[in-house]
Amino acid sequence: ALTISGGHTQIVQVNDYFDLKVIGETTDDAVGEAFDKSAKILGLPYPGGPLIDQWAKEGNPKRFPFTRPKVDGLNFSFSGLKTQILYFIQKNTAANPNFIEENKADICASIQHIIIAILMEKLEMAVTETGISRIAIGGGVSANSGIRNALVEARVQKGWKTFIPKFEYTTDNAAMIGIVGYYLYLNQHYASRDVVAKARIPF
């Protein structure tokens, strides 16, 4: 399972609904932050991730090549990429104040392309290491059309069985909580009747 959101970037080996093992995660920024902070650099409003996705559909994803960060194993890092994008924009707007407006679609497509490449590279490594080729995605960033298309392509080209949620289930929703309750019930994991709800629990 690839969990991608504003707060999470994880590859999780799911042996059972209640037997989960994180085998890869971000060492700094989450992928959603990378999208939103890149959008902010471009002057796009928050949340900027969906706007980058929107503009990327009209651009050339290979126009501006960004480099992938070198991170060992199945972990991710997006902080360096964010800095790379910042310096790239600063350099080019210094030479041409209209650089962003004149190249917005290509910039967004190039940013989205490198982020998807990073995610897919790590997923491929995870499949190779574990032998698991049933891939599910979740979290707000799973609404990104480029990531969804990449997984559809992997289904065809690599033979993966991919599980891509409907758009209405890519954000926080009651269905997530409901399904957890359902499987807890099937597992006979119940709370006792004397449990009292507390808004704040001291640590």
C-alpha positions as CSV (number, residue, x, y, z in Angstrom):
1,A,0.0,0.0,0.0
2,L,1.3,3.4,-1.0
3,T,0.0,6.0,1.5
4,I,0.4,9.5,0.0
5,S,-1.0,12.7,1.5
6,G,0.0,16.1,2.9
7,G,1.3,14.3,6.0
8,H,2.2,10.8,4.9
9,T,4.4,9.2,2.3
10,Q,4.7,5.5,3.2
11,I,5.0,2.1,1.6
12,V,3.3,-0.4,3.8
13,Q,3.4,-4.2,3.6
14,V,-0.1,-5.3,4.4
15,N,-0.1,-8.9,5.5
16,D,-3.6,-8.6,7.1
17,Y,-5.9,-5.7,8.0
18,F,-4.2,-5.7,11.5
19,D,-0.8,-6.8,10.5
20,L,0.9,-3.9,8.8
21,K,4.6,-3.1,8.4
22,V,6.0,0.2,7.2
23,I,8.9,-0.7,4.9
24,G,9.5,2.8,3.4
25,E,8.7,6.3,4.4
26,T,9.7,9.9,3.9
27,T,12.7,11.2,5.8
28,D,11.5,14.8,5.6
29,D,8.6,16.3,3.7
30,A,5.6,14.3,2.7
31,V,4.7,14.2,-1.0
32,G,1.7,16.4,-0.5
33,E,3.9,19.0,1.0
34,A,6.2,18.8,-2.0
35,F,3.2,19.5,-4.3
36,D,1.8,22.3,-2.2
37,K,5.1,24.0,-1.5
38,S,6.1,23.8,-5.1
39,A,2.8,25.4,-6.0
40,K,3.4,28.2,-3.5
41,I,6.8,28.9,-5.1
42,L,4.9,29.3,-8.4
43,G,2.4,31.7,-6.7
44,L,-0.5,29.3,-6.9
45,P,-3.1,29.3,-4.0
46,Y,-3.4,26.7,-1.3
47,P,-4.0,23.8,-1.7
48,G,-1.7,23.9,-4.8
49,G,-1.3,20.2,-5.5
50,P,-4.5,19.9,-7.5
51,L,-3.6,23.0,-9.4
52,I,-0.2,21.6,-10.4
53,D,-2.1,18.5,-11.6
54,Q,-4.5,20.6,-13.6
55,W,-1.7,22.7,-15.3
56,A,0.4,19.6,-15.8
57,K,-2.2,18.1,-18.2
58,E,-1.4,20.9,-20.7
59,G,2.4,20.9,-20.3
60,N,5.5,19.0,-21.4
61,P,6.7,16.8,-18.5
62,K,10.3,16.6,-19.9
63,R,10.8,20.3,-20.6
64,F,12.6,21.0,-17.4
65,P,14.5,18.0,-16.0
66,F,14.8,17.9,-12.2
67,T,17.1,15.4,-10.5
68,R,15.9,12.6,-8.2
69,P,17.2,12.7,-4.6
70,K,19.5,9.8,-3.7
71,V,17.9,8.0,-0.7
72,D,18.8,4.5,0.4
73,G,16.3,1.7,0.4
74,L,12.6,2.3,0.1
75,N,12.6,5.6,1.9
76,F,11.7,9.0,0.3
77,S,13.0,12.5,0.5
78,F,11.3,15.6,-1.0
79,S,13.0,18.4,0.9
80,G,15.9,18.6,-1.6
81,L,13.6,18.5,-4.6
82,K,11.6,21.4,-3.1
83,T,14.8,23.4,-2.7
84,Q,15.9,22.5,-6.2
85,I,12.6,23.8,-7.6
86,L,12.9,27.0,-5.6
87,Y,16.4,27.8,-6.9
88,F,15.3,26.9,-10.5
89,I,12.4,29.4,-10.3
90,Q,14.6,32.1,-8.6
91,K,17.3,31.8,-11.3
92,N,14.9,31.9,-14.2
93,T,12.6,34.7,-12.9
94,A,15.7,36.8,-12.3
95,A,16.5,36.5,-16.0
96,N,12.8,36.8,-17.1
97,P,10.2,38.1,-14.6
98,N,7.5,36.5,-16.7
99,F,9.1,33.1,-16.7
100,I,6.4,31.4,-14.6
101,E,3.5,32.7,-16.5
102,E,5.0,32.0,-19.8
103,N,6.0,28.4,-18.8
104,K,3.5,27.5,-16.1
105,A,2.1,24.3,-17.8
106,D,5.6,22.9,-18.6
107,I,6.9,23.8,-15.1
108,C,3.9,22.0,-13.4
109,A,4.2,19.0,-15.8
110,S,7.9,18.7,-15.0
111,I,7.4,18.9,-11.3
112,Q,4.7,16.3,-11.4
113,H,6.8,14.1,-13.6
114,I,9.7,13.9,-11.2
115,I,7.5,13.3,-8.2
116,I,5.7,10.5,-9.9
117,A,9.0,9.0,-11.1
118,I,10.3,9.0,-7.5
119,L,7.2,7.3,-6.2
120,M,7.1,4.7,-8.9
121,E,10.8,3.9,-8.6
122,K,10.4,3.1,-4.9
123,L,7.2,1.1,-5.6
124,E,9.1,-1.0,-8.2
125,M,11.9,-1.6,-5.7
126,A,9.3,-2.7,-3.1
127,V,7.7,-5.1,-5.5
128,T,11.1,-6.6,-6.4
129,E,12.2,-7.0,-2.7
130,T,8.9,-8.4,-1.4
131,G,7.5,-10.2,-4.4
132,I,4.2,-8.5,-3.7
133,S,2.6,-7.0,-6.9
134,R,-0.9,-6.2,-5.5
135,I,-0.6,-2.4,-5.1
136,A,-3.2,-0.1,-3.4
137,I,-2.9,3.6,-3.0
138,G,-4.7,5.9,-0.5
139,G,-4.5,9.4,0.9
140,G,-5.3,12.8,-0.6
141,V,-2.5,12.7,-3.2
142,S,-4.0,9.5,-4.6
143,A,-6.4,11.8,-6.4
144,N,-3.5,13.0,-8.6
145,S,-4.3,12.0,-12.2
146,G,-0.6,11.5,-13.1
147,I,-0.1,9.0,-10.3
148,R,-3.3,7.2,-11.1
149,N,-2.3,6.9,-14.8
150,A,1.2,5.6,-13.8
151,L,-0.4,2.8,-11.8
152,V,-2.8,2.0,-14.7
153,E,0.3,1.7,-16.9
154,A,2.0,-0.5,-14.4
155,R,-1.0,-2.7,-14.4
156,V,-0.6,-3.2,-18.1
157,Q,3.2,-3.1,-18.5
158,K,4.3,-4.8,-15.3
159,G,1.4,-7.1,-14.6
160,W,0.7,-5.5,-11.2
161,K,-2.8,-5.7,-9.8
162,T,-3.6,-2.2,-8.7
163,F,-6.4,-0.9,-6.5
164,I,-7.1,2.8,-7.1
165,P,-9.9,4.4,-5.0
166,K,-12.7,6.5,-6.5
167,F,-12.0,10.2,-6.3
168,E,-14.6,10.6,-3.5
169,Y,-12.6,8.3,-1.3
170,T,-9.2,10.1,-1.7
171,T,-9.8,12.5,1.2
172,D,-10.6,12.1,4.9
173,N,-14.1,10.5,5.0
174,A,-16.4,8.5,7.2
175,A,-16.1,5.4,4.9
176,M,-12.5,5.0,6.2
177,I,-13.5,5.0,9.8
178,G,-16.5,2.8,9.0
179,I,-14.5,0.1,7.3
180,V,-12.0,-0.1,10.1
181,G,-14.9,-0.5,12.5
182,Y,-16.3,-3.3,10.3
183,Y,-13.1,-5.3,10.3
184,L,-12.5,-4.7,14.0
185,Y,-16.0,-6.2,14.6
186,L,-15.2,-9.2,12.4
187,N,-12.0,-9.7,14.4
188,Q,-14.1,-9.5,17.6
189,H,-12.1,-6.6,18.8
190,Y,-14.5,-4.7,21.0
191,A,-14.3,-1.9,23.5
192,S,-15.8,-2.6,26.9
193,R,-19.0,-0.8,27.9
194,D,-17.3,1.1,30.7
195,V,-15.1,3.0,28.2
196,V,-15.5,6.8,28.7
197,A,-14.8,9.2,25.8
198,K,-12.2,11.9,26.5
199,A,-11.5,14.9,24.3
200,R,-8.0,15.2,25.7
201,I,-5.9,12.3,27.0
202,P,-2.7,13.2,28.9
203,F,0.6,11.6,27.8
